[in-house]
Amino acid sequence: MLRSILSFVFVLLLLSPALAVNPDEVLDDPVLEERARSLSVGIRCLVCQNQSIDDSDAQLARDLRIIVREKLAEGLNDKQILDYLVERYGEFVLLKPRLNNQTILLWLLPLIALIVGAIIALKTFGATKRKEVAEVKDLSKDEKEKLSEILDE
């Protein structure tokens, strides 16, 4: 029983995401370190591109983690640090880009696609329904008699 529990815990540890933060990067102040971690989760590794710098082992990610910690130690707030990184590396450094003139299309494109898709779907299904309604004609005399017989039963 104990062996199976230990095996289960070991497997869970293997499946958990590995953080690439090296021990020599960790700040002494736990509050600042927590801020550094929360910031680095939203900063893109420019080498790996779909990983945060917190998850990446790339040298550039390490450099960015160190820059974030240095700026925190200098007393900059989170917005100032992100502004510094965006100024230096561009908006692409953020995993979740900010809403501004350069990224407005990026944020609105899903909404535009949804609206266009809804309009196309409504027109397609609406036209089909109108066609079906237009094709319905008056019943012939034989059809009316047959319908009367069915309804009488």
Phi, psi and omega in degrees: 000312179297321180297319181291324177294315178297320177298317179298315179297319179297317179296319178298321178295323178291326182278341181291148181295135180273129176268139186269004181292124180277151181301329181286349178271339187293133178283151179291325180280116183297330179291314178295322179296320178296318177297319179298317179296316181293326176290314186290342175292331181263004181254130184279138170285121184287348176270310183279331175070323178247020175240150173281164179292340178289332182261348188266144176264001183295151181297321179296322177297319178298317179298319179293321177298319179293318179299315179301314181292324177295317180293324175296318180294331177286347178100008178289149176274174185300317181297318180296322179293314179296321177298319179299314181293320179294320179297322184278321187244352181094169182298336182298340182291342179269131177293329176240096184300149178283158177276113176209186183301326182281334185248006183300319180294322178300320181282327184271339184304316177299321179294317179298316179297320178296316180295314179298317178298319179295319179297315179297316180296317179296317179294319181295309182287328177293319179294321179296317181294318179297322178297316180297318180293320181293331183280346179287126181245171174293149179285143175287170181299317179297319180293322179295319179295316179299318179296319178298318179298317181296317181290329180290332183291000000 
